Amino acid sequence: MADEYELSPDERLCHDVMDAISRSEPIRASSLDGIRVKATNETVELKGIIASEALSYVAEQLARTVPGVKAVVNHLATNEGLERHVAMALASDESTRHQRVAVRVVEGAVFLYGAVASQVEADGIVALASTAADGLKVQSRLQLLPSGEPVILLWQNSLEGRGEAAAAKPAQAPAPPAGEPGPQVTPSEVPPPAAVGGAA
């Protein structure tokens, strides 16, 4: 009786490529869970998040060593690279370029920060970011504020945070006493970086 769970040639190739990539200790320690492999007619596509451009190159070269692989298409991105990519998609689209939205990638998820006038605008931003993120989960931290209400941007690392429209930089918290840990910061509380979609 044939094994009903027998892998197809493309599935087997995906398995073999992931096995080869996992032999790299740096990739296994930092990035393996973020890598996705797709195989079609002996062409392998690498997608997802990886810790650095150097490891992206290593993963591609390891994939090329697998018997049966004729070509490798490398779409692996670093956190910073994906932040820039999503932000550029928001800044380039007519429906979102006027919005002040900052993008941050944390542990394989895309976080969006900013203020919008309606849920419709928020949904449009999330939809566009989801397309640009290519399958990664998008978490909205967008806040609904009525049109015309003044906004103070506290993203000290964002482009808006350094622009004329920004009102303030957060006050520095006092350093904890020696030997005591500082406050814990969750992804939603971390100010997003300089990858910002939309124009002031």
Summary of the structure (lengths in Angstrom):
residues: 200
radius of gyration: 20.9
end to end distance: 66.0
largest distance: 72.3
contacts: 568
relative contact order: 0.13
helix: 35%
strand: 22%
